[in-house]
């Protein structure tokens, strides 16, 4: 079996592995599933943790939303208020919305608010009831999920615990983030990083074909030769090592054949650059606003001011308005 190699095409990565923001209600399930297999927010969080450009934009946008300081007439400690606002800004930028758990005391007064992790919250189709569970993030089946049921926030009731919900799309059950149109670009950047890492870890295995021209050894010898090559020449730690081959004659020498790809690095650099540009375009942001210098070295202070004014008007201020509205409604 080891002597018979069969080459076949695998399923396209983008088709099989990108989670789509579908909304579906399964029979017997009270809440609406968020994405394929109820995994859309977990997928977005995975992109956030592994795509540097996306993480920079999300963190930077949250920083802009929070600003330098916050003014309020509420009696909430300043440090706690800053933490709440930061969580709201980060959740909105990452997921397109946020869930606030409103807690009341025995007198019916708002005693505390907690920004929940969107990965752990689901809702029904009209957003009147919510379910909170760690099991959502752990991808458990519906029958195994243990969730707390909570009502939607209502000023006229004194529910001890309720959910105030903010979302970017009023016509959908769940929100979509500002970068939803650039998810493929985020995935491309992630896969390029994985490819480069694997290329380093696997060393010459992915770049050359080594031919031994003195007969076909046994399976055990093949495995031993493969292990020796991997141990000695593959991986970043073995970079720069040279190979010595002892042969009986010129006809039986080991041949190493490079696998050449025209302009390989240039193509990948161009793809990576285009992907980053698409992500910034989705955010309607200029890279210079996030400390990333562009090829245009003539980016002046005036250009920065104009770029920030546009980003502030189209992205930052709308998120700030959702936060001030939410806090005003709750208190």
PyMOL commands that set and color helices and strands:
alter all, ss='L'
color gray80, all
select helices_A, chain A and resi 13-17+36-38+40-50+52-66+78-95+118-120+142-144+180-206+219-233+236-238+250-252+264-283+287-290+301-330
alter helices_A, ss='H'
color red, helices_A
select strands_A, chain A and resi 23-24+33-34+97-104+110-116+121-123+129-132+148-152+161-167+208-211+255-258
alter strands_A, ss='S'
color yellow, strands_A
deselect
rebuild
show_as cartoon
